[in-house]
């Protein structure tokens, strides 16, 4: 397994971690020279002013098993090194130590090194780390204490001696994931809440993508300095406003002009803007770090230049100390990889390429290709919007504007070369200005990580997902990249699930995700969850001034699985006051947890133009004000009551309310407990790994003759069962013979099976009677590891009566999974607690064994007092295969083209 990884520090900066190499000798000496005297003393227990040649040779030459050393690089400089050394040949203990350059101390480098060293040690068969730390080295002591391991401490001879097992524990995983959450959230926060922005590619003519972005940024009222990084002698568009600064920039000789009529020098990259002048050759930048606009580096650089100019722009931004990039320009896969590698080497994160832009109404900030953000944003709601596709981003913003939905922030990640939906979820989880997260996803990226994050974030804030696919991108179209070299599978990151649609919907719902089918439904649900409290139950009260509409609402609610509570129909001639009183009494009734108001136009007594609809809306708004139950309305004329989500059809209203009721029910369920890690062997077959998780299979033997079958039966103990090797579960086909209590019966059964199915049979001891079930586990490409459960037999397999949950399973997950199949009533009287425990163990197996591709236990006989696994089959990757994403120490997803992590 490769141990090289890009990682995030506590402040959101990216650095590169990798095994040490002999060629690092000079860099190690240079790093050592930058250490303060205190840092050297704390690490080596002596002044150690220079590294002797002999020590240096040993430092940089390791075998990467008994002796391992990992270095951390920021740009071209090494900033830290950590190492372990086994204490004797084949010993289970190893001494661990690391040192961090002074400028990078207290930024999480030590904890990251410890995680990766512990993972490497586990692969090498090392069980424990020991360390010696000076009592004054409080920072290092804290790294060990906060790692989540069970650390034993002993003080002797002026040194603190530490010992701890390196196996992952429930606590160490929780610590690892919490640090991952903080670092990813902080790295995105730099981009979402910038105090200073640089814009690359804005033409002096005021035309083109870069100029449009700059204009939208200005118009948004962004309060910080803006550095306009345009070529030429003066800032683009003559920028010289109260908060804006500028600094010139030369892209260098041979780069493309920003003029569509200029000749491209050397490649087919398209020009970005029309009418702009060519970049000066050999010109010098007017400053670094935004000197012309005030002190400090920009937090965010917006990149809207031709593809061939992107590397020099990134280099310029890196030299200026920029924290992150928003790349509007589209790039082919190879250039995307280069972009991310270049940015990460400089400690920067990247949104894009081919991004539509980002906006944050609480800054305020609009650096998108949309001139005006939705009206009412930042005032009436707190919904965060996320998308990959540019056109879908336009649709989301247009729909939010049409509805007047309050939006906290918006991000389009385009090609998602670096920053992904998982990163944004980590940020929005803690964002005080966001209460609801609405996402359009073409792919779940790292589905395993998405499921884990969604479980945690979904408990705090609703996550609404519209899943789709598409290869169009507005950013790509306007930036003019040549996309003919990219396949649809790469462009969209499409991952086809092995499960059916209903199973996927159930999985995401159990993971805290509300899945919707259309953009309209996405906003229907977002509006409701943003403006209304969650219900305490599933009883729906209904009030209408039309009996037929009340009946329709009742029917739709029952079809959605809701209970219909109090229903009030006041008649077509009801006055606003009468309708409001019916609403008020139903809302405060004990027979309603939520309220649906369905209002038809009142019967006119004169021309329709003379009917005043306002009193109805005002009266209803007053009737629901201050209530603690969710209210939705279907208003068939005019504007609905203020503060109440209003829909044009009964079906839309009931559908949105159903999502809210199901979310409330999910939140009321206890989260449940996960089992302690098992730490299975790195190698081994399916049966061996199952035994490590306390799931033995009933012992069996294969036989190819009657004599072998009898011998196996006597060895296992009579009575036994004989099964045809190709149909071991098909009693209906006559392929299984049971309760064979003598050698003669075994011979006769073998003869029968041989005549029907061939020579080879399976001989197995009899298990107590029970209900046959099937348990499955697989690594689904669109969701990650999942566990399936259903009743066995040909009928269950024919109708596909299987329920699924995401792995690992809590005790609550397993208990609900046992009752989820339609035929679960057949298990009445069986030991369901033991069955639920089996499902927990299989979920743990699926989660902790990255090699697992698929596992099937069929049949599992569930008895009145336990269970028996009669057969287990599965597929495992070879030991040492590439790790499944999200199974090891913290690392950023790969920047390699085509690899979505």
C-alpha positions in Angstrom: 0.0 0.0 0.0 1.3 3.4 -0.9 2.1 5.5 2.2 2.4 8.8 0.3 -0.5 11.1 0.9 -1.6 14.7 0.8 -2.9 15.7 4.2 -4.5 18.7 5.8 -3.1 20.4 8.9 -5.2 21.8 11.7 -5.4 25.3 10.0 -6.5 23.8 6.7 -3.2 24.0 4.9 -2.2 21.1 2.6 1.1 19.3 3.0 2.6 16.1 1.5 3.5 13.1 3.6 5.7 10.3 2.2 8.3 7.7 3.2 11.8 9.1 3.5 14.3 8.5 0.7 18.1 8.4 0.7 18.0 11.5 -1.6 16.4 13.4 1.3 19.7 13.8 3.1 20.4 17.4 2.2 16.8 18.4 2.9 16.9 16.7 6.3 20.1 18.7 7.2 18.5 21.9 6.0 15.4 21.2 8.1 17.6 20.4 11.1 19.4 23.7 10.6 16.0 25.6 11.0 15.2 24.0 14.3 15.4 26.1 17.4 17.8 25.0 20.2 14.7 24.1 22.2 13.2 21.9 19.5 16.5 20.0 19.1 16.8 19.5 22.8 13.3 18.2 23.2 13.8 15.7 20.4 17.3 14.5 21.0 17.7 15.2 24.8 20.9 17.2 23.9 21.9 20.3 22.0 22.7 18.2 18.9 23.7 21.2 16.7 24.4 19.2 13.6 23.7 15.7 12.3 26.9 13.6 12.0 27.3 11.8 8.7 26.9 8.4 10.3 23.6 9.4 11.9 22.4 11.0 8.7 23.0 7.9 6.7 21.0 5.9 9.2 18.2 8.5 9.3 17.5 8.4 5.5 18.1 4.7 4.9 15.4 2.5 6.3 13.8 -0.8 5.3 10.2 0.5 5.5 9.2 -2.4 7.7 11.3 -2.9 10.9 12.5 0.7 10.5 10.2 3.3 8.9 10.5 7.0 8.6 7.9 9.4 7.1 8.6 13.0 6.2 6.2 15.9 5.7 6.9 18.5 3.0 5.5 22.0 2.6 6.4 22.9 -1.0 10.1 22.1 -1.5 11.0 22.1 2.2 10.8 19.3 4.7 9.0 20.4 7.9 8.8 17.2 9.9 10.0 13.7 10.2 8.5 10.8 12.2 10.0 7.3 12.6 9.6 4.0 14.3 12.2 1.3 14.9 11.3 -2.3 16.0 12.9 -3.2 19.3 14.6 -6.4 18.2 14.0 -8.9 15.5 10.4 -10.0 15.1 9.5 -8.0 18.3 6.0 -6.7 18.8 7.2 -3.3 20.1 8.7 -0.4 18.3 10.1 2.9 19.5 8.4 6.0 17.9 9.6 9.6 17.7 9.1 12.6 15.6 10.1 16.2 15.3 8.4 19.2 13.7 9.9 22.5 12.5 9.1 25.4 14.9 6.9 27.3 12.4 4.6 24.2 12.0 4.3 23.2 15.6 0.8 23.1 17.2 -0.7 22.7 13.7 -1.5 19.0 13.8 1.6 17.7 12.1 2.4 15.4 15.0 -1.0 13.8 15.1 -1.0 13.1 11.4 2.4 11.6 11.6 1.4 9.4 14.5 -1.7 8.1 12.6 0.3 7.2 9.5 3.2 5.6 11.5 0.7 3.5 13.5 -0.9 2.3 10.2 2.5 1.4 8.8 3.4 -0.4 12.0 0.2 -2.4 12.0 1.0 -3.6 8.4 4.4 -4.7 9.6 3.0 -6.7 12.5 4.0 -4.3 15.2 1.5 -4.2 18.1 2.8 -1.5 20.4 4.6 1.8 20.3 6.9 3.0 23.1 8.2 6.5 23.4 10.4 8.6 25.7 9.5 12.3 26.1 10.9 15.0 28.3 8.4 16.2 30.9 8.8 19.8 29.6 7.8 18.7 26.1 4.1 19.3 26.8 3.1 19.6 23.1 4.5 16.1 22.3 2.9 14.6 25.4 -0.4 16.1 24.3 -0.1 14.5 20.9 0.1 11.1 22.4 -2.6 11.7 25.1 -5.0 13.1 22.5 -4.6 10.3 19.9 -7.3 8.1 21.4 -5.0 5.2 22.2 -4.8 3.6 25.7 -1.5 5.1 26.8 0.4 3.9 29.8 2.7 6.5 31.4 5.7 5.9 33.7 8.2 8.5 35.0 11.8 7.4 35.5 15.3 8.9 35.2 13.8 12.3 34.3 11.9 11.0 31.3 8.2 10.1 30.7 8.0 6.6 29.3 4.9 5.9 27.2 3.5 2.6 25.9 0.4 2.1 23.9 -1.1 -0.4 21.4 -1.3 0.8 17.8 -4.5 -1.1 17.0 -7.3 1.2 16.2 -10.0 1.6 18.9 -13.4 3.1 18.8 -12.0 6.2 20.5 -9.0 6.5 18.2 -11.3 6.4 15.2 -13.6 9.0 16.7 -10.5 11.2 17.4 -9.3 10.7 13.8 -12.6 11.5 12.3 -13.1 14.6 14.5 -9.7 15.9 13.4 -10.6 15.2 9.8 -13.8 17.2 10.2 -12.1 20.2 11.8 -9.2 20.3 9.2 -11.5 19.9 6.2 -14.0 22.5 7.5 -11.2 25.0 8.1 -9.7 24.5 4.7 -13.0 25.2 3.1 -13.8 28.1 5.4 -10.8 30.0 4.0 -12.5 29.9 0.6 -16.0 30.5 1.8 -15.3 33.4 4.0 -12.4 35.2 2.4 -11.2 38.5 3.8 -9.3 39.4 0.6 -9.7 38.2 -3.0 -7.5 38.2 -6.1 -9.1 37.9 -9.6 -7.0 36.6 -12.5 -8.2 37.1 -16.1 -10.5 40.2 -16.0 -10.0 42.0 -19.2 -9.6 45.8 -19.4 -12.5 45.9 -21.9 -15.0 44.8 -19.3 -16.0 41.9 -21.5 -15.5 38.1 -20.9 -15.8 35.7 -18.0 -13.2 37.3 -15.8 -14.6 40.7 -16.2 -18.1 39.4 -15.4 -16.9 37.7 -12.3 -15.2 40.9 -11.2 -18.3 42.9 -11.8 -20.5 40.5 -9.8 -18.0 40.5 -7.0 -18.0 44.3 -6.8 -21.8 44.5 -7.0 -22.2 42.0 -4.2 -20.7 44.5 -1.7 -17.7 42.3 -0.8 -16.2 44.3 2.1 -12.5 43.3 1.7 -9.7 44.3 -0.7 -9.9 43.0 -4.3 -6.6 42.5 -6.1 -7.2 42.6 -9.9 -4.6 40.4 -11.5 -4.8 41.5 -15.1 -2.0 41.9 -17.6 -0.9 45.3 -18.7 0.0 48.6 -17.2 -3.1 49.4 -15.3 -5.7 47.4 -13.3 -8.5 45.8 -15.2 -11.4 48.2 -15.8 -9.5 50.9 -14.0 -10.4 49.5 -10.6 -9.6 51.9 -7.8 -12.5 51.7 -5.4 -12.7 52.1 -1.6 -11.7 48.5 -0.8 -10.0 47.4 -3.9 -6.3 47.2 -4.7 -4.6 45.9 -7.7 -1.2 44.6 -8.8 -0.1 43.9 -12.3 0.9 40.6 -13.6 2.8 39.3 -16.6 1.9 35.8 -17.7 5.2 35.6 -19.6 6.3 35.2 -23.1 4.4 32.7 -25.3 1.2 32.6 -23.2 -2.1 33.0 -24.9 -3.8 36.3 -25.3 -7.0 37.0 -23.5 -8.3 38.3 -26.9 -10.3 35.9 -29.0 -8.7 37.4 -32.0 -5.1 36.9 -30.8 -3.0 34.1 -32.2 -2.5 31.3 -29.7 1.2 30.5 -29.2 1.8 26.8 -29.4 -1.4 24.9 -28.6 -5.1 24.8 -29.4 -6.3 26.4 -26.1 -9.1 28.8 -26.7 -9.0 32.4 -25.7 -11.2 33.3 -22.8 -12.2 36.9 -23.3 -12.9 38.9 -26.5 -11.2 42.1 -27.1 -8.5 41.9 -24.4 -4.9 42.7 -25.1 -2.2 40.1 -25.2 -0.2 39.5 -22.1 3.0 41.5 -21.9 6.1 39.4 -22.1 8.7 39.7 -19.5 6.7 42.1 -17.4 7.0 42.1 -13.6 4.3 41.7 -11.1 3.5 44.9 -9.2 3.6 43.3 -5.9 3.1 40.1 -3.8 0.5 39.4 -1.2 -1.7 42.2 -2.4 0.6 45.0 -1.5 -1.2 47.5 -3.6 -4.5 46.9 -1.8 -3.2 46.5 1.7 -1.2 44.1 3.8 -1.8 40.3 3.7 -2.2 37.6 1.2 -5.5 36.9 -0.5 -7.6 34.0 1.0 -9.1 33.2 -2.4 -7.8 33.6 -6.0 -10.4 33.5 -8.8 -8.9 32.0 -12.0 -10.5 32.8 -15.3 -7.6 32.6 -17.8 -7.0 30.3 -20.8 -6.1 26.7 -19.9 -2.4 27.1 -20.9 -2.0 30.1 -18.6 -3.3 28.3 -15.5 0.0 26.9 -14.3 1.7 30.3 -14.2 -1.3 31.9 -12.5 -1.2 29.1 -9.8 2.5 29.7 -9.4 1.9 33.4 -9.0 -0.8 32.9 -6.4 1.4 30.4 -4.5 4.3 32.9 -4.4 1.8 35.5 -3.1 0.7 33.2 -0.3 -2.8 32.8 -1.5 -4.8 30.2 0.5 -7.1 28.7 -2.1 -8.2 28.8 -5.7 -11.6 29.1 -7.4 -10.9 27.9 -11.0 -13.6 28.8 -13.6 -11.5 27.7 -16.5 -12.1 24.1 -17.6 -9.1 21.7 -18.0 -8.6 18.3 -19.5 -7.9 15.4 -17.1 -4.1 15.7 -17.3 -4.1 19.4 -16.6 -6.5 18.9 -13.7 -4.1 16.5 -12.1 -1.2 19.0 -12.6 -3.4 21.8 -11.1 -4.1 19.9 -8.0 -0.6 18.8 -7.5 0.8 22.3 -8.0 -1.8 23.8 -5.7 -1.3 21.2 -2.9 2.4 21.7 -3.1 1.8 25.3 -2.3 -0.6 24.5 0.5 -3.7 25.6 -1.4 -7.1 23.9 -2.0 -9.0 24.1 -5.3 -12.6 24.5 -6.1 -13.1 23.5 -9.8 -12.0 23.6 -12.5 -15.1 24.4 -14.6 -16.8 25.9 -11.6 -19.8 28.2 -11.9 -18.5 30.0 -8.9 -19.3 30.4 -5.2 -21.4 32.8 -3.1 -21.8 33.5 0.6 -24.5 36.0 1.6 -23.2 36.4 5.1 -19.9 37.9 3.9 -21.4 39.2 1.5 -19.8 37.6 -1.6 -20.8 36.7 -5.1 -18.1 35.4 -7.4 -20.3 33.4 -9.7 -21.3 33.8 -13.4 -24.8 34.8 -12.2 -25.2 38.6 -11.9 -27.9 38.6 -9.2 -28.3 36.1 -6.4 -31.8 34.9 -5.3 -33.8 37.7 -3.8 -34.4 37.4 -0.1 -31.1 35.6 0.4 -29.5 35.9 3.8 -32.8 37.4 5.1 -35.5 34.9 5.1 -33.7 31.6 5.1 -30.5 29.6 5.8 -30.2 27.1 3.0 -26.8 26.1 1.5 -26.8 25.0 -2.1 -24.3 22.7 -3.7 -23.9 21.4 -7.2 -21.3 20.0 -9.6 -22.9 20.8 -12.9 -22.8 24.4 -14.1 -26.2 24.3 -15.9 -27.8 22.7 -12.8 -26.2 25.4 -10.7 -28.0 28.0 -12.9 -31.3 26.2 -12.4 -30.8 25.9 -8.7 -30.2 29.7 -8.4 -33.0 30.5 -10.7 -35.5 28.4 -8.7 -34.3 29.8 -5.4 -34.8 33.3 -6.9 -38.3 32.4 -8.1 -39.3 31.2 -4.7 -37.6 33.9 -2.8 -35.7 31.2 -0.8 -33.2 32.5 1.7 -29.8 31.1 0.8 -26.8 31.2 3.1 -24.2 30.1 0.5 -23.8 28.4 -2.9 -20.9 26.4 -4.3 -20.4 24.8 -7.8 -17.4 22.5 -7.7 -17.4 21.8 -11.4 -15.0 18.9 -12.2 -14.4 18.5 -8.5 -10.6 17.9 -8.9 -10.1 18.7 -5.2 -12.8 20.2 -3.0 -15.9 17.9 -3.0 -19.3 17.6 -1.6 -17.8 15.8 1.4 -15.6 18.8 2.2 -18.5 21.2 1.9 -20.6 19.0 4.2 -17.8 19.3 6.8 -17.9 23.1 6.5 -21.7 23.5 6.6 -22.0 21.2 9.6 -20.5 23.9 11.7 -21.6 27.0 9.7 -23.8 29.0 12.1 -25.5 30.6 9.1 -26.7 27.3 7.5 -29.6 25.2 8.8 -30.4 23.2 5.7 -28.1 21.6 3.1 -29.4 21.0 -0.4 -27.2 19.2 -2.9 -27.2 18.2 -6.5 -24.8 15.3 -6.9 -23.7 13.6 -10.1 -21.7 11.2 -8.0 -21.2 10.6 -4.3 -17.4 10.7 -4.9 -16.1 8.6 -2.0 -19.4 7.0 -1.1 -18.1 5.4 2.1 -17.0 8.7 3.4 -20.2 10.5 2.3 -22.3 7.9 4.2 -20.2 8.3 7.4 -20.3 12.1 7.2 -24.0 12.2 6.4 -24.8 10.1 9.4 -23.1 12.6 11.7 -24.1 15.8 9.9 -27.7 14.6 9.3 -28.3 14.4 13.0 -27.6 18.2 13.2 -28.9 19.5 9.9 -31.0 18.0 7.1 -29.2 17.0 4.0 -31.4 17.0 0.9 -29.9 15.3 -2.2 -30.9 15.3 -5.8 -28.8 12.6 -7.5 -28.3 12.7 -11.2 -25.8 12.6 -14.0 -24.6 14.9 -16.7 -21.5 15.9 -18.5 -22.4 19.5 -19.3 -20.7 22.3 -17.5 -21.2 26.0 -18.1 -17.7 26.8 -16.9 -16.3 24.4 -19.5 -18.4 25.9 -22.2 -17.4 29.5 -21.5 -13.8 28.8 -20.7 -13.4 27.0 -24.0 -11.7 23.8 -23.0 -11.4 21.0 -25.4 -13.3 18.1 -23.8 -13.1 15.6 -26.6 -10.4 13.6 -24.8 -12.6 12.9 -21.8 -15.1 10.1 -21.4 -18.5 10.6 -19.8 -17.6 8.2 -17.1 -14.7 10.4 -16.0 -16.4 13.7 -16.5 -19.3 12.9 -14.3 -17.6 10.3 -12.0 -20.6 8.0 -12.7 -20.8 5.0 -10.3 -23.5 2.5 -11.0 -24.9 0.8 -7.9 -25.4 -2.9 -7.7 -28.6 -2.3 -5.7 -32.0 -1.3 -7.0 -33.4 2.2 -6.6 -35.6 1.4 -3.6 -32.7 -0.1 -1.8 -30.5 2.9 -2.4 -33.3 5.3 -1.3 -33.7 3.3 2.0 -29.9 3.3 2.5 -29.6 7.0 2.2 -32.7 7.6 4.3 -31.2 5.5 7.1 -28.0 7.5 6.8 -29.7 10.9 7.3 -30.1 11.8 3.7 -33.4 13.0 2.2 -33.3 11.9 -1.4 -35.6 13.7 -3.9 -36.3 13.2 -7.6 -36.6 16.7 -9.1 -35.3 20.2 -8.6 -38.8 21.3 -7.6 -39.0 18.6 -4.9 -35.5 19.7 -3.7 -36.8 23.2 -3.0 -40.2 22.0 -1.8 -38.5 20.1 1.0 -35.8 22.8 1.7 -38.5 25.5 2.1 -40.4 23.4 4.6 -37.4 22.3 6.7 -36.0 25.9 6.6 -39.2 27.6 7.9 -41.1 25.0 9.9 -40.5 23.0 13.1 -40.3 19.2 12.9 -43.4 17.3 13.8 -43.5 15.1 16.9 -45.5 12.3 15.2 -47.1 11.2 11.9 -50.7 12.4 12.4 -51.7 14.9 9.8 -54.5 17.4 10.4 -56.3 18.7 7.3 -58.4 21.9 6.8 -60.0 22.9 3.6 -62.9 24.9 2.2 -63.6 22.2 -0.3 -64.7 18.7 0.7 -63.2 17.0 -2.4 -59.8 18.6 -1.7 -59.8 17.5 1.9 -60.6 14.0 0.8 -57.8 14.1 -1.8 -55.3 15.3 0.9 -56.4 12.5 3.2 -56.0 9.9 0.5 -52.5 11.1 -0.4 -51.4 11.2 3.2 -52.5 7.6 3.8 -50.8 6.5 0.6 -47.6 8.1 1.9 -47.8 6.0 5.1 -49.0 8.8 7.3 -52.0 8.8 9.7 -54.8 11.2 9.1 -55.9 13.0 12.2 -58.4 15.7 12.5 -60.0 16.8 9.2 -62.0 20.0 9.0 -64.0 21.1 5.9 -65.7 24.4 6.3 -67.4 24.7 3.0 -66.9 26.8 -0.1 -68.7 29.8 1.3 -66.6 30.1 4.5 -65.3 33.5 5.4 -61.6 34.2 6.1 -62.4 34.2 9.8 -64.2 30.9 9.7 -61.4 29.2 7.8 -58.8 30.7 10.2 -60.8 29.4 13.2 -60.8 25.9 11.7 -57.1 26.1 11.1 -56.5 27.3 14.7 -58.5 24.6 16.4 -57.0 21.8 14.3 -53.5 23.1 14.8 -54.0 23.0 18.6 -55.7 19.6 18.5 -54.1 16.6 20.1 -55.1 14.7 17.0 -52.6 16.5 14.7 -48.8 16.6 14.6 -48.7 18.6 11.4 -51.3 20.6 9.4 -52.1 20.7 5.7 -54.3 23.7 4.6 -55.9 23.3 1.2 -57.7 26.5 0.0 -59.8 26.7 -3.2 -60.9 30.1 -4.6 -64.0 31.4 -2.9 -67.1 31.4 -5.0 -67.4 34.9 -6.5 -70.6 37.0 -6.0 -69.6 39.3 -8.8 -66.8 39.5 -11.4 -63.7 37.6 -10.4 -61.7 40.8 -10.6 -63.6 42.0 -7.6 -62.8 39.1 -5.3 -60.2 40.1 -2.7 -57.9 37.2 -1.8 -55.8 39.0 0.6 -58.0 38.6 3.7 -57.8 34.8 3.4 -54.0 34.8 3.4 -53.8 37.4 6.2 -56.3 35.4 8.3 -54.4 32.1 7.8 -51.1 33.7 8.6 -52.5 35.0 11.9 -54.0 31.6 12.7 -50.7 29.7 12.4 -48.4 32.3 13.9 -46.5 31.2 17.0 -47.4 27.5 16.5 -45.0 24.7 17.3 -46.2 22.3 14.5 -45.3 22.3 10.9 -47.9 23.8 8.5 -48.0 23.5 4.7 -50.6 25.0 2.4 -52.0 24.3 -1.0 -53.2 27.6 -2.3 -55.0 27.4 -5.6 -55.1 31.2 -6.2 -53.1 34.3 -5.3 -50.3 34.3 -2.7 -50.4 31.9 0.2 -50.1 33.0 3.9 -46.9 34.6 4.9 -44.4 32.3 6.6 -46.1 29.1 5.4 -44.6 26.9 2.6 -47.2 27.1 -0.2 -47.6 24.5 -3.0 -49.6 24.5 -6.1 -50.9 20.9 -5.6 -52.0 18.7 -2.8 -49.5 16.0 -3.9 -46.5 18.4 -3.6 -47.5 19.5 -0.1 -48.0 16.0 1.2 -44.8 14.8 -0.4 -42.7 17.6 1.3 -44.5 17.0 4.6 -43.8 13.3 4.4 -40.1 13.9 4.1 -40.2 16.1 7.2 -42.2 13.5 9.2 -39.8 10.8 8.2 -36.8 12.9 9.2 -38.3 13.6 12.6 -38.9 9.9 13.1 -35.3 9.2 12.2 -34.0 11.8 14.6 -36.2 10.4 17.4 -34.5 7.0 17.1 -31.5 6.6 19.3 -28.3 6.6 17.4 -27.3 3.2 18.7 -23.9 1.7 19.6 -21.2 0.5 17.4 -19.1 -2.6 18.4 -15.5 -2.3 19.4 -13.0 -2.9 16.6 -12.0 -6.6 16.0 -8.6 -6.2 14.2 -8.9 -9.2 11.9 -5.8 -10.8 10.3 -4.4 -9.1 7.2 -4.6 -12.4 5.4 -6.9 -15.4 5.5 -9.9 -16.9 3.7 -13.5 -16.1 4.2 -14.1 -18.7 6.8 -11.0 -17.7 8.8 -12.0 -14.0 8.8 -15.6 -14.9 9.8 -14.3 -16.8 12.8 -12.4 -13.7 13.9 -15.7 -12.0 14.1 -17.4 -14.8 16.0 -19.3 -16.1 13.0 -18.4 -19.8 12.5 -19.9 -21.8 9.7 -21.2 -25.3 10.3 -18.4 -27.8 9.6 -18.7 -29.7 6.4 -16.8 -32.1 4.1 -16.8 -32.7 0.4 -17.1 -36.2 -1.0 -16.8 -37.7 -4.5 -17.9 -41.3 -3.7 -20.3 -43.1 -1.4 -17.4 -44.3 0.8 -16.1 -40.8 1.2 -19.6 -39.6 2.1 -20.0 -42.2 4.8 -16.5 -41.5 6.2 -17.3 -37.8 6.3 -20.6 -38.5 8.0 -19.1 -40.6 10.7 -16.3 -38.1 11.3 -18.8 -35.2 11.6 -21.3 -37.3 13.6 -24.7 -38.7 12.5 -27.2 -37.5 11.5 -26.0 -35.5 8.6 -27.2 -33.7 5.5 -26.0 -34.3 1.9 -26.2 -31.5 -0.6 -25.4 -31.3 -4.4 -22.3 -29.2 -4.8 -23.9 -26.9 -7.4 -27.3 -26.5 -5.6 -26.5 -26.7 -1.9 -29.7 -24.8 -0.8 -32.3 -26.1 -3.3 -34.5 -28.5 -1.3 -37.2 -27.8 -3.9 -35.0 -29.3 -6.6 -34.3 -32.4 -4.6 -30.7 -31.3 -4.2 -30.6 -31.6 -0.4 -31.2 -34.7 1.7 -31.7 -34.2 5.5 -31.6 -36.2 8.7 -29.5 -39.1 7.4 -28.9 -41.1 10.6 -27.1 -44.2 9.3 -24.4 -45.1 6.9 -26.9 -46.9 4.7 -29.1 -43.8 4.4 -26.0 -41.8 3.5 -25.1 -44.3 0.7 -28.6 -44.2 -0.7 -28.8 -40.4 -0.6 -25.4 -40.2 -2.3 -26.6 -42.5 -5.1 -29.7 -40.4 -5.7 -27.8 -37.1 -5.8 -25.1 -38.6 -8.0 -27.7 -39.7 -10.6 -29.3 -36.2 -10.6 -26.5 -33.7 -10.1 -23.1 -35.4 -10.4 -20.4 -37.1 -8.3 -19.5 -34.3 -5.8 -21.6 -33.6 -2.7 -21.2 -31.7 0.5 -21.7 -33.6 3.8 -22.7 -31.5 6.8 -23.9 -32.1 10.3 -27.5 -31.4 11.0 -28.4 -28.1 12.7 -31.4 -27.5 14.9 -34.6 -26.6 13.0 -35.2 -22.9 12.2 -36.1 -20.3 9.6 -33.8 -20.0 6.6 -32.4 -16.5 6.0 -29.8 -14.9 3.8 -27.3 -12.3 5.0 -25.1 -10.4 2.5 -22.4 -7.9 2.6 -20.9 -6.1 -0.3 -18.8 -3.0 -1.2 -21.3 -1.1 -3.4 -19.5 1.2 -5.8 -22.1 4.0 -5.4 -22.6 3.7 -1.6 -19.7 1.8 0.1 -20.0 -1.3 2.3 -23.6 -2.4 3.0 -25.3 -5.3 4.7 -28.4 -7.0 3.3 -30.9 -9.3 5.0 -33.9 -11.3 3.9 -35.7 -14.6 4.2 -34.2 -17.5 2.3 -35.6 -19.9 -0.2 -36.5 -19.6 -3.9 -39.6 -17.4 -3.2 -37.6 -14.8 -1.3 -34.9 -14.8 -4.0 -37.5 -14.5 -6.7 -39.3 -11.4 -5.3 -36.0 -9.8 -4.1 -37.3 -9.4 -0.5 -34.0 -7.9 0.8 -33.5 -4.9 3.1 -30.2 -3.0 3.3 -28.3 -0.9 5.8 -24.9 0.9 5.6 -22.0 -0.7 7.4 -21.0 -0.6 10.2 -24.3 -1.4 11.8 -25.2 -0.1 15.3 -27.4 -2.3 17.5 -30.3 -0.1 16.5 -29.6 -0.5 12.8 -29.5 -4.3 13.2 -32.7 -4.5 15.2 -34.5 -2.5 12.5 -33.0 -4.5 9.7 -34.2 -7.8 11.2 -37.8 -6.5 10.9 -37.4 -4.7 7.5 -38.1 -7.5 5.0 -41.8 -8.0 4.0 -41.7 -11.6 5.1 -40.1 -10.8 8.5 -43.3 -12.1 10.3 -42.0 -15.6 9.6 -39.4 -15.0 12.2 -41.8 -14.6 15.1 -40.8 -16.9 17.9 -37.1 -17.0 16.8 -34.1 -15.5 18.6 -34.2 -12.0 17.0 -31.7 -10.6 19.4 -29.1 -13.2 18.4 -29.9 -12.6 14.8 -29.4 -8.8 15.2 -26.0 -9.5 16.9 -25.0 -11.6 13.8 -25.9 -8.7 11.6 -23.8 -6.3 13.7 -20.8 -8.7 13.3 -21.3 -8.9 9.5 -21.5 -5.1 9.3 -18.3 -4.9 11.3 -16.7 -7.4 8.9 -17.8 -5.4 5.9 -16.5 -2.2 7.4 -13.1 -3.4 8.8 -12.0 -5.7 6.0 -11.1 -3.5 3.0 -10.4 -6.6 0.9 -14.0 -7.7 1.0 -15.9 -7.3 -2.3 -18.9 -9.6 -1.5 -20.0 -12.0 1.2 -23.1 -14.3 1.3 -24.3 -16.4 4.2 -26.9 -18.7 2.7 -28.6 -20.2 4.5 -28.5 -18.9 8.0 -30.9 -21.0 10.1 -32.4 -18.8 12.9 -33.6 -20.9 15.8 -35.5 -20.2 19.0 -32.2 -19.9 20.8 -29.6 -18.8 18.3 -28.5 -19.2 14.7 -26.4 -21.5 12.5 -24.5 -20.5 9.4 -24.6 -23.4 7.0 -22.7 -21.9 4.1 -20.5 -18.8 3.5 -19.1 -17.7 0.1 -17.5 -14.5 -0.9 -14.9 -12.6 -2.8 -11.7 -11.0 -1.4 -9.0 -8.8 -3.0 -5.5 -10.1 -2.6 -3.7 -9.1 0.5 -1.8 -5.8 0.0 -4.3 -4.5 -2.6 -4.9 -0.8 -2.8 -6.8 0.4 0.3 -10.4 1.2 0.0 -11.0 4.9 0.5 -11.7 6.1 4.1 -10.2 3.0 5.7 -6.9 4.3 6.9 -5.3 7.4 8.4 -6.4 10.8 7.2 -5.5 11.7 3.6 -6.9 13.9 0.9 -8.5 12.2 -2.0 -6.3 11.3 -4.9 -5.6 13.9 -7.6 -4.9 11.2 -10.2 -7.1 11.5 -13.3 -10.0 9.1 -13.3 -9.6 8.1 -9.6 -12.5 9.5 -7.5 -11.9 9.2 -3.8 
